[in-house]
């Protein structure tokens, strides 16, 4: 289908038309992909003896399907045997046969666990009328069905409703959205005074929940960039706009840099909860602000709800759920902040009397549609206030009262909109909360919008190749890509150049200009903030991601914990003992950072494995995502088994693969050893999730299939965002299992192999290509701190060697301050 270029257009009509067609194309693609989940002659099982309204389908591997089944999807069941009823006509009794199709809904998905319980459960609604149940004559639940799955339409309907709202605005009103959707200049905001620039280490002024106060983080200090973000939000709050809604504020940065902490601080500041210790904030009691907080997923939304519960009273937080969401899958600590129909477990909206005391309303982006449908929006509330004011004026005139002197409150229902994990939401999803807070009427106070996320990690997941440039890229990423002065300007955006030359690194001057640009822009308020100080994981985990994705700007700010590091290094020695290190000769001459030095205090490990690709697409629901590599799976399980036998709890270990087929294979092998608590999932499953130990199985063992993977957005080779997520999930120990021959074909993984070799982290299978690379002298290599991830090939004359600043610093630190460890391995050259 034809679509407008969202990077170039400034027409709301073209914008809505493009997204509307993209939504329909994506829905049609999902319907086509759901067809492969069809089942023939499948039994239905009773879920509960005392509850005939639900039934269950036991299906192996259905939860690993791609795309995944969702709550609310339609299930069509057609009995294999026709329904037989007896008819009596004029005293003549005869049998009548007919075929029926029963429409049901998915209400819960339960993954099978344990060696003896491997089948996944799809719980569906089964609210048949007694006469219908009698007609089925399936009292013993032995009837078989032909089953089809159809993706639910609720999500696309909500997105289309939001687009209809946007498109139906008048020409005058649509100008209100121009600065949000297509910003062209930085907003004019009054500068903060010296006193206003102070960001105190906050303390909750309300009681909050003592058990949750440690989660809110407002008692912990902020670094300079985090404080700059809070000041940016504060400046907008103290100097609100009454003309048009200003462009969104953007907070971005990699995992572990404190984005959520900064967001909580900003919300607390908006609500008047940051006070100087020993002082009372009298204005907090009169604070007029109310915030709407949205995330693309329920998991991220629940995390924010829990952390905010340490700041606010229970009556000041409302967690909104759709009525169709089963209450038994909602965490118990979230339920007190919800509202349910009395006597039932059905979620609903609170009564009007409750809204007056609310300070924070929290929901998913999609569930924000419930507020729009209930007319709990800034526009609707202002219209009702205006109507009531007009009514009072008309009724008071005969009495001689002057109601005109009574001014309306210009404060909207929601003064701020915060969207966390915004880089994972599609543009139509973002329109749902925007429809609740944007009021195009002039004169009233306008909402302030903030987007938080990392557009260099996973984008919204789409399955139609036709919508990658529309639905497959987030609203946040599009804004950062726009040629806008305040958001980067032309090619100099926070995501790097939009139009890459053949190789960015061929032009050193442009790269230096880009780094200088970052240094100059990050400190400017009212624009964007890019966090660079990382508080999670060992510094070695950041070295290559910093070079690949963040222009060599990441810094490790995690407080050293020698005891914890020694513990994990001891576990790593056990893993290293399973295989032999790869023997590599050192360069003939060189710099310190190019010498091969075994880093015994870097908790990283690469296990080279020569495996083979196989697909079990016929046996499961993963389709083209069903690739497996049995030797890699055995190596992964061997490593996990070694860690568990040496005292690591299974719940602290995560196994990851880019292919669902490999995930199911690893999970099956672990269940055979009764390691049911090891978390096994795809890279998408680990977005926004951290684990003490990550064992990553790359799976692909044939370079012939890499091109197919890239074309279909699968695997990890040629997928920089997948690579970024995979490399930044580990907290204490990061292990990669892969085929070095296939890895050498990818520019990023080739540099990662060089990183492992010069730091003595490479074990197992070696690499013949390394013999050629070994013959190149250091003077013929080009050492750079960062890598253009779009470059298809290296300069043949000057092969690149990427060495991050973090690696240089910590290698020198290792030499100057050696740590007590296994000295038998602390050698300059690998044996």
N, C-alpha and C positions, 0 to 999 in steps of 0.2 A: 504494500500500500504506500501511497505517497505521504510524506510527512515533511513538516517544516523543520529547519535547522534551529533547534532551541537555543543554540549559542548565538545565533544571529538575529532571530526575530524579536520584535518588541510589540507584536500584535497579540492581544489576549485571545482574539478569535482564532488565530492560527495556533496559538499555544494550546487552547482547549481542544480544538479539533484534532491536533496531532496526538495528544494524550488520550483522547477518547477512542480514536482508532487503535492506538497501541494497546489499550486495556482490552478491547474486544479481540484483537489478534492474539494477545497472551492468553485470554480465557479459552479461545478456540484451540490453541496449542495444548493447553492443559487438558482439555476434554479429549483430544486425540491421544495424549499420553496416558490418560486414565483408562483408556480402552484395554490396555495390556494387563490391567489388574483383574479383568473379568475371570470369573470362576464358573465351572460347570460341575453339576452334581455335588454341591457343597452342603454339608449339614449345618443346621442352626442349633445352638445350644441355649438352654435356659440359664439365665444369669443368677437369679435368686428365686427361691421357692415361693417366698411371700410377695414377690414383685414381678407380676407378669408384663409390666410395661417396658421391660428391657430384655434384650437378647444379646447373644455374643457369637462372633465368628472367630474361630481359632485358625490363624493363617501364618505360616512360617515366613518370616522375612518381610512382611508387608510394611512394617515400620521403617524399613530401609529402602522403601520405594522412592523413586525420583521421578516426578515431584512427590513430596510426602503427602499422605492423607491428612486432612485437617478436620477439626471439630466443626460440624455443620455441613460436611459433604453429604451428598445424596447417595443412598444405597437402594438400588432397584433389585428386588427379589422376585423371581418367577418360578413357581413350583414346577418341578420336572414332570410330575404326574398331574394331569388335569384335575380340576376340582369337580367332584361328582355330587350332585344334589338330587333329591327325589322330589318329583313334581306330581301333584294330584290334580288331574283335570277330568271333571265329570265322572269321578269314581275310578278313573283309570290311572294307575300309578306307573310312572316311567322315570328313567334316569336321564338326567341332563348334565352334560359335560361342558365345561368352559375353562378357558385359560385366564388367569389373573396375573397382575403385576402389583406388588406391594412396594410402596415408596416409604423409605425409612431415612433416618438421619444418623450420622456418626455423632455420638455424644461423649465418647471417651476412647483413648488409645492407650493400651498398656503393653509395654515391652516384656516379652518372656525372659525370665532370668533363671539361671541354674541349669545344670546338665540335664535334669529331668523335666524341665519346664521351658522348652525352647520356643514354643509357639507364641506369637504375638496375639493379643486380643483386640478386636475391634468391637466395641460395645455400641449397639445401635438401639434406637427407639423401636418399641414393638407394642404400641398402644392400640391393639386391635379391639374392635367391638366384639362383645361375646358371641354374636351371631357369626361374625367373620371368623373368629377363632374356632367355632364349632364347625363351620364349613370346611376349614382346613383339615379337620380330623387328625390333628397332629399332637394328641395329648401326651404321647411319649417322646416327642421331639425326634422323630426318625425321618421325617420328610426331607428330601433334598431339593436344592434350589439352584437355578441359574442366576448368578449374581453379577451385577454391573455397578461400577462406581462412577459418579459424576461429580465434578468439582462444584462446590457450593457457589452461589452467585452473590452472597451477601457482601463480600468485600468489593467486588466490582460495582455493585449497585451503590454502595456508599461513596466510592470514588467518583462515580458518574454524577451523583447528587452534588458533591462538592464542586465539580467542574461546571455543572449547570448553574449553581449559585454564582460562580465566578463569571460565566459568560453572560448571564442575565443582568448583570449590573449595567446601569446606564453609562453612556460615554463619560459623563461627568464623574460618576462614582468609580468607574474603572480606573481613573487616574490615581485613585487611592492605592491601587495595587501595583502601579508601575514601579514605584521605588522599592517594592518588596520583591517582585518577580524579575525586574530588569533594572537594577540600580546602575546609576551612571556617575554618581558623585558621593563624596563623604558627607554625612550630615553635619550641620553646624550645631555644636553643643558647647555650652558655657564651660570654661575650665574650672576645675575644682580648686578651692582654696587650700592653703597648706594644711589647715585643720581637717578639711573634708577628705584630703588624700590619705589620712591615717586609716589603716585597716587593722583594727585591733584583733587580738586573739579572742574570739567571741566566747561568750557564755550564754546558755539558754536563759532568757528572762522568764519564760514560762516553765511550768513544772516538767513537762515532757514525760518520758518514761525512763526512769533511772537505768533500767536494764539495756536501753538502747542509746544512751547518751554517748557512749564511746564510739558508736558507729557514725555519728554525724560529722565528726572531724573538725568542728569549728573551734575546738580548743587547741588545735595544732597550728603551728605557724605556717605561713604561706611564703613561697619564694617570690622573687620580684615579678616574674611573668604572671604567676597566679594572682598576685595582688593587683597587677595591672588590669586583669580581667574584671576583678571585683570593682575596681575604680571605674572601668568603662561602663559597667552596668549602673553603678551609682550615679555617674554623671548624667546618664540618660534619665534616671529616675528623678533626680533633683531638678532637671531642666526638661520637663515633658514637652512633647510636641502637641499643638492644637490645630495644625493645618493638615498635614498628611502623615501617614505612618512611615517611620523612617526605615531604611534598609536594615535587615537583620544583623545583629552582632554575631560573630563567629569565634568559637573557641575550638582549636584543633590541636592535635598532638598525638604521638604514638601511645600505645598501651603502657600504663605504669607512670605516666607523667602527672597524674593527679587531676584529670579533667573532671571527674565526678566530685572530688573534694572541692575544686574551685567552684563548681556549679552549686553545691550545697552552701558554700560560703556566700555566693552571690544571692541565692534565695533568702538566706538568713538576713543578709544586709537589706534586701528589699522589704522584708517583713519587720525590720527594726529589731532584730534579735542580736545584732553585734553591738556590744556595749563595752566601754572601758572597764576593766576590773575595779570593783569597789564603788562604781557609780550606778545609779538607776537611770534608765532611759524612760523619761516620762512620755516621750512621744510614741513609744511603742504601744501604749494602751490606745492611742488615737490613730494608729497606723491605718490608713485607708486601703492599703494594697492587698490584692488577692491574686494569686498566681495560678495559672493552668500549666501543668507539667505533663508532657507526653513523651512516649518512647514507641518505637515500632513494635516491640515485643512485650509480652506480659512479664517475662523474667526480669528484664531491665527495669520495667515499671515497678515491680514489687521490690527490687533492691532500693530504688529511690524512696519508696514509701517507708521501708524499714528504717532507712537512715534519717529521714525527716521526722520519724516518730520520736527521736531523741531531742527534737527542737520544739515541737508543738504539742499542745494538748490533744487528746484523742478527739475532742469535739471540733478541732480546727483542721483536721485532715479528712478528706473524703476520697476513697479509692473507688473509682467507677468501673463496674463490670457490666457487660451485656447480660441480659436475662438468660440467654442460652448457655452461659458458661457454668459448667457443673461446679457446685460449691466444694465437692470433695477433692478437687485438684487445686484449690486455692490454699496457699500456705496458712497455717493456723494463726500466725502472728499478723497476718493481713486482715483477717475477717473482722476484727474490732473496728476497722476503719471503713467498712463497707456498710451498705444499707440493704436489708432484705425484707421482702413482704412478710408481715407478721404471720408466724405459724408455718412458714415454708422456708425453703432454701433458695428461692428465686431472688436474684439481685434486682434492685430497682433504684430510682432516684430518691433522695431524701425529701421530706416536706419543706415548703418555703421557710418555715420557722428555723430550720437548721442552716440554711444557706447564709443567713446574716452573720453567723459565727465562724464560717469557714475561712481559712486563710490559704489553703492549698487544695486544689482539686487535681487528682492524678489519674491518668488513664492512658491506654494505648492511643496511637494516632487514629486508628480506625474507630475506636469506641468514642472518640470525641464527636462522632456523628450523632450519638445519642443526645448530646447537649444541643446540637443544631436542630434535631427533630423535635426536642422538647421546648425549643425557643428559649433556651437558657444561654443566650449569646449577648455580646455587648450591644449589638444593633437592636435586638428584640427588647432587651431591658430598657434601653434608652427610649425606644418608641413607646413603651408602656408608661414610662415616667412622664413623657411628653403628653400623652393622652390624658393621664390623670391630672396633670397640671392644667391642661385646657378645660377639663371637666370642672375642676375647682374654680377656674376663672369664670366660666359660664354660669355656674351656680351662685357665685359670690357677688356678681354684679348687681342683682336686685337688692342685695343686703347692704350695698355700699362699701364692701370690703375690697381692698386693693391687693389682689393676689399677684399682680405683675411684679411687685417688689420682692416676692419670694423667688429667689433664683434656684434653678435646678442644679443638682450636684453634677459636675462634669466628670467625676471619677467613674470610669467604666466598671463593669462587674469584674472583669479580669484586666488588671493593669499590666501584667507581664505574661508572656508565653515563653516557656523554656522547653526545648525539644532536645532530649539526650539521644545519643546514638543516631543522630540525624543522617549520617552517611549511609545508613542501611535502609532508609525509608525512600520509597518512590515519590515522585513529585505529586501525584494524585493523593497519596497518603498524607502529605504535608498540608494539602488543601483542606482536609477535614478539620484539623484544629484551627487553621487560619479562618475558616468560615465562622468559627465561634468567637473570634476575638477582633477581627477587622470590622470596624464601623466606618463606612464611607461618608457619614454625615459630617459636615464641617462644623467646627466650633467646639466639639467635645475633646476631651483628652484622649490621645491615641495610645494604643498598646505598644509596648516594647517587646521585640521578638529576639530570641537568642537561640542559636543553633550550636550544638556541641557534638563533636564526633571526630573521627579520623578517616578522611576520604581516601587515604592510601591503604586502608584495609578493605574488607569485603564490601562490595556494592550490593544494592538490592538484587535478589535472586530472580532471574527471569529465565524462561525456557524457549521463547520464540526468538530466533535469530534476527527477526525483523524489528525488534523493539529494544535492542541493546543500547542504542544511542538516545532513547527516550525514557523508557521505564528502567533500563539497566544502569542508569546513572542518577545519582541522588540530586535533589534540589541543592544540597550543600555543595556538592562537587561542581555543579553547573555555575553556581555563584562564584566560586573560587576560580573557575576557568574563564569567566567573562573578562573582556578587555576593559576593566574598570579601574580608574585611578585609585580609589579607596580600597579596592580588594586585590590589587596587584598591578594592574595596568598592562594591557597588551600581552606580550609573551611572558612578562614577569609576574606570574601569579604564584600563590602559595603552593601550587602543585607543580611548579616548574613551567618551562615553555610549553605553550599549547601547540606550536608548530615546530616539531623537532627537526634540526638539520640532520644530515646523514649520521653525524655523531656529535653530540654536544661537547664531548671531550676533545674533539679536534680543534675547538676554538677555546683556548684557555682563557682568553680575555672575557668571553661571554660567561663562562662559568664563574670567574671571579666577580664579575658584575652581579651575577645572580646571588652569590653569597653575601656580597656587600648590601645588596637590596634587602635580603632577609634581616641583616643586622640593623639596618636603618628603619625598617617598617615595623618590626615586632614591637617596638616600644611605643608606637603611636596609638593613642587611645581613640575610642569611638569607631575603630576599624575592625581588625581581626587580631587575635592573639594566638601565637604558635608556641606551645609549651615544649621545652627541650630537655628539662632535667628529669631523669628517670629514677623512680624510687623502688623499682621492682626487679628482682632477678639479679644474677651476677653480671658484672660489667662485660664479661666475654659474650654474653647473649646479645648485647647491643652492638657489637663491633661491626658486623657485616650488615645488619638492617640499617644502621646509621649511614653507612656508605651507599647502600642500594636505594634507600627510600627517603632519607631525611637530610641529604646534602652534608653528611658528616658533621651534624650539629648536635647530636645527642650527647648528653653528659650523664654519668652515673652519680646519683646523689644518695644512693642507699647506704645507710649506716653499716659499717663492716661488722660482721658477726663471725669471729674466728672459730668459735666452737661449732656453729652450724656448718660453716664451710668445711671444717675438718671432718665432720660427720659424713657429709655427702662425698667428699673426696675419698674417704675410706670405702664407701659403697661403690664408687666408680672404679677403684682399684680391683674390686671383685669382678666387675663387668669386663675390665680390660684383660683380666687373666683368662677369659674364655677364648681369646684369639691372640694372634701375634701382631705387633705393630708393623706397618708397612715400612720397608727399608728404603730410604731415599738418600742419595749422596748430596752433600751440601754444595752450594754455589762456590766457585773458585775464589771469589772475592766479594766484598759487599758491605752493606750497611747492617746495623744491628737488627733492624726490623725485618731483614730478609733472611737472616740466619735461622736454621732449624733448631729450635729450642723447645724441649718438651715442657709444656706448662702443666705441672702436676697439681696446681691449685685452680685450674679452670675446669669447672664441672661440665665439660662437654666431651662428646665421644662420637666418632663416626665409624660405623661398621660397614665396610664394603662387602657386598654380597652379589655374586653372579647368579641370578635367578632366571625365570622364564615367565612370560605372560600367558595367562589363560583366562577365558571368559566363561562365566556360568550364567549368562543371560537367560538361557532357557530354564534354568532351575530356580531363579528368583525374580524379583520385581525391579531390579536395578537397571535393566536395559543396557544401554551403552556405558553405564557407570559400574558395570559388574566385573571389572578386571580384578584378577587375583594373581598373587605371586607366592607360591607355596614356600620356596626357600626363604624368602624375606619374612613370611609369617612365622616360620619356625624360628628364625633368628630373633624376631621381636619377642616371641613368647619365651625363648631361652633367656633373654636379657631380663624380662619381667620376673621370670621364675628365680633368677639369680638374686635380684634385688629383694624379693619377698623372703627368700630363704636366709638372707642376711639382715633381716629385721625391718625392712621397709613395709609399712602397712599398705595393703592393696588399694585402699581408698585414696592414697596419696599419689597413685600412679595413673597416668593417662596414656592410652595408645591412640595414635592418630594416623589416618591415611586419607589421601585425596579421593580414593575410590570406595564406594560402598561395598563392592564385592570383597575387597580386602578387609574392610571393617568386619563384615559378617564372618569371614574366615578366621581372623584373629580372635574374635569373640567366641567362636565355637571352640577353638583350641584352648582358650583360657578356661572356658566352662568345663572342659574335660579334666582340668586340674582343680576345679572348684574355686577358681579365682573370680568369683562373681562380682566383687566390688571394684574391680579395675574398670575405670571409665574408658570405653572404646567408642570412637566416633570419627566422623569426617571432619575436615578442616572447618566447614561451615558450622558444625556442632560446637566447635571450640571458640567461635567468635565471642569476645567479651568474657571468656572463661579462662582461669589460670589453674595450673596444677603443679604440685611440687616436682613431679617427674613427668617429662614428656618423652615418649618413644615414638618417633615419626617414621613410618614405613612409606617410602616414596613409590613403591610398587612397580612402576613402569620399568621393564627390562629390555625393551626393544625401541631403538630410535626411530624405527619405521612408523610407529604409531603416534609419535609426538605431534606431528603435524595435524593428525586427526583430533588429538586432544585439544590443541590450540583452537582449531576451527569450531569445536563444539563446547568450548569453555570448560574443559574437563582437566583433571589431573593437576599437577603443580608446576610442570615445565612450561615456560612461556606464559605463566600466570603470576605476575608480580604481586598482586594483592593476596592471592592464596599463599604465596611464599612468605609474605610479610607476616600474616597471621600465624603461620606454622612456626616461624622462628621466634615469636614473641609470646608464646604461651607458657613457657617453663619458668618456674620460680627458683628451683634449686639444682636441677639436673636436666640437661638436654642431650638426647641421644638420637642420632639419625641412622637409619638403615636403608641402604640404597645401592644401586648399581652404578659404580663410578664411570663406566663407559657411556651410559646414557646421560649422566650428570654433566660430563665433559662437553656435551653438545649444547648445553644451556649456558649463556654468558654469566648469569648470576651464580649458578651452581659450580661453574668452572672456577670462579674466584673463591667460592666457599671451600672447594677442594684444596686450592692453594693455601688458603687460610689454615685448614686443618693440617696440611703437611708441614708448614713451617713452624707450627706450634705443637707438633707431636701428638695430634689428636686422632690420627687416621690408623685404623686397625682393619684386619681382614683382607679382602680382595684389593689388589693394587691396580695399576693402570699402565698399559703399555705406552699410551700417548705421553705419559710423563717423561719417558726417555727422551722424546724430542724436546719437550719444554726444558729438561734439565741441561740440554746442550747450549741453551741460550745464556749468554753471560749477562750479568746485572747491568752492564753499561748499555746493553741493547734493549733493556726493558724500560717501560715508562711507569713509574710509581705514581699513583694518583690517590687522593683521599675519597673519591666518590665515583660512581659508575652510572652512565646513562643506561637505564634498564631497557630502553627501546633500541639500542644499537644491535644490529643483527650479526655483526662480525667484528673481530678485533683488527686493529691495524697490524698488517702483516710485518711491516718494518719495525714497529715498536709495540710488541705485545704488552697489554696492560696488566699491571699487578695492583690490585686495590688494597691499600693498607689504610685503615681508618685512624684518625687521631687517637681514639680510645685504645686501639691496639698498640700504638707506639708508646703511649703513656704507661699502660699496664705491663708491657714487656720490660720497659726500663724499671718500673717499680718492682717487678719480680726479681730482677737482677740485683737491685740495691737492697731489698728487704726480703730475702728468701724466707719462706714460711716452713715451719716444721712439718714435714710430710715424708713420704717414702723416698728417701734419698737415693735409693738404687735406680730410680727412674728419672732423677733430676739431672739429665745430661744435656749437653749442647746438641749432640747429633743423635738421631734415633739409631738404635742398634740394628 
